Amino acid sequence: MKKLKEVNIGDKFGSWTVISESDKTDSSHNKYYTCKCECGTIREIVRNKLTSGHTKSCGCKRKKDMTGKVVKDLLFIEPVRAETSGRMVWKCKCLKCGRYCERLISRARDVGTCGHHNQENGRTLKENTKKLIRVENTCVQSLAQRMSKNNTSGIKGVSWDKQRGMWKAQITFKGKNYYLGRYDKKEEAAAARKEAEKEVFWPIIKKYGKKQEEAR
């Protein structure tokens, strides 16, 4: 019977170093050892794969080199460590704020930043929200809000009704949308919208406009 090669704690097999015997066994009662790869990955490996050279590393030698590459807003600097799964954690620099962070490649693809400036943006949004003046079931600032990017007519509250072949005017006030009619000419729809603004927007803006300026 062929004698099995002896395996001792501290022995090296390729990139693996044996750090302890393992309690793991399989159906054939093969002996396993807990081994650590040069990259830091720890796995339990069966004796015959170690001694035969069938496994020489966790696969880190074949891992993609991301050094100097950019994923979204993250510049990959250098590998830091490997997780137990074998996935490499990289030191990255955020190109938006200059801060450093550690990211898996997959995490970098999902998040794309260090996350710090996202927190800053969140705080800024909260601060701006506090400045909003809400009175009489409406927000004063929203009454003077700019035209939506989706607007194609060039006039706020006016849109083209393709089905009817006419210009439609509408206005939103206190969370409700009010229909102002359809018109053959865009100018007529714009006039209807302007008249509605005078009726419902202007009294609120005039009444609370001073508070709006103070909140800025």
N, C-alpha and C positions, 0 to 999 in steps of 0.2 A: 504494500500500500504506500502510495506516494506521501512523503512527509510534508505537512503544511509549513510554509515559511513562517518563522516566528515574527510576531509584531509586538513591539514594546512602546511604552509611553515615550514620546519625544522623537520617535522615528519619523523620517520624512519620506514621502512617496510623491514625487512630482512637486506640486505646490501645496500638498496636504501635509500637515503635521499632526500626528496622533496625540491627543490630549487626555484621553481616558478610554476605558472600556465602556461599552454601552450595554444596557439591559435589553436592548431590542433584539428580537429573534424573528426568524421567518419559519415557514412550514417545514423547511429542511434543517432547521436548527443551526443555521449558519451564524458565525460569530460576527458581531458588528463593533465598530469603534467610532467614537466621537472624534471628528477631525476638524481642524481649522485651516482654511485656505489662506494663502498669503494676503488676499484682499480683505480678510476678516470674516468671511462667510463660514459658518459652523454647520456641519452636517454629520449624520450617522451613516457610515459607509461599511458595506460588507467586506470581510477580510480578503476574499479572493479578488475583488476588484482593485483593492489597494496593492496587493502583492504582485498581481499580473500586469499592473500598469494600465488597466482598462480605464481607470479614472485618474487623471493627473491634476485636475483643478475643478472648481465649481462652474467653470465656463467663463470666468471673468476675462480670460485672455482673448475671448472671442467677442466680448462686449463692445458695443459701439463707442468710439472715441468722440466725445462731444466738445472737447477742448476748443475754445474760440468760436463755437457755433452759437447762434442766436435763435431762441424759440420765443416768439412773440416779443415781450420786453425784457427777457432774461438772457444775459450773456453767460455761457458756461465757462467757468474758470478752471476747475480741477476736480477730480474725484475725491471724496472725503472718506467714505466708508461704504461697505456693502451690507445690506440687510440680510437677515437669515434666509430670506427667499432668494438671495443672490442678486437682487436689483441694486444698482449702484446709486448712491446719494452723491449729488454734485454741489460744489460751492458755486453759486451764481451771483452775478451783479445785476441789479435792476437798472435798466437804462432810463427809467423815468425819474427815479429819485437818487440813484447812486448807492443805495444800501445793498448789503450782501445778505444772502439767505441760502438755505440748503434745500435742494429740490431733487426729487426723482424726475426722470425724463417725462414720464406720464403726467406727473403733477404739474410740471412746467407747461405742458401742452394744455392742461385744463385751466390753470389759474393764470399763467402768463406774466405775473408780476411778483414782487416780494410781499404785496398785500398792505404795506404800510400806508402808501398814498391813498389806497382805497378807504382806509380808516379815516385819513385826513379829509377826504372828499365827503365821507359820511358825516363827520363833525360839522363841516361847512354847510352841508345840506340842512342839518338840524338847526344850525344857527340862523340860516336864512328862513327856515320855516317859522322860527320864533318871531321873526320880523313881520310876518304876514298879518294883516289886519282883517279879522273876521267879524263882520257886523251884519245884523239883519239877515242872517242865513246865507251870507255870501262873502267872498273874499274881495276886498277892494282892489288889490293888485291884479286879480284875474280879469277885471273889467277892462283894464287897459293892456291886456296881454297881447303879445304880437301874434300875427297871423300864423296858422299852422303850416308846417313844411309841406303837408299834403295838399294844401290849397293850390288849385291850378287856375283860378279865375283872377288872382291878383287882388281880390277884394275880400276882406274878412266877412264870413257869413253868407257868401254868395257862391253858388256852385252850378254847374251845368247839368240839367236833368236830361240825360241821353234818351231815355225812354219817351219823354214828352217833347223833347226838342225845344226846351225853354230854360230860362235862367231861374233858379230857385233861391229865395232868400229865407234865412232863418236866424234866430238868435237864442243863445242859452243864458238863462238867468236863474240863479238860486237852484242850480242842479236840474232845471227843466228846460227842454228844448221847445221853442215856439216857432211855428211855421208862419212865414210872412207872405207867402204867395209865390206864384210863378209868373214870369214876365218874358215878353218877346225880346226885349233889349236888356243887356247887362246893366246899363245905366239906370234903368228903372228898378231893377232888383237892388242895386247899390243904394239908391235913394230910399227904398223901403227899409233897408237895413239901418241906414243912417238915422232915419226918423225914429226907429225902434230904440236905437242907442240913446237918443235924446230923451226918450220917454222913461226908460228903465235904468240906464247906466248913469247918466249925468247927475241925477239927484243924489245918488249914493256917493259918486266921486266928489261932487261939490261939498257934500256934507262932511265927508271923512278924509278929504284930500290932504288937509293939514297934518293929520295923524300919520298919513302915509309918508309924507316928506320927513317927519320926525323919526320914523322907524328906519329910514335908510342909513 
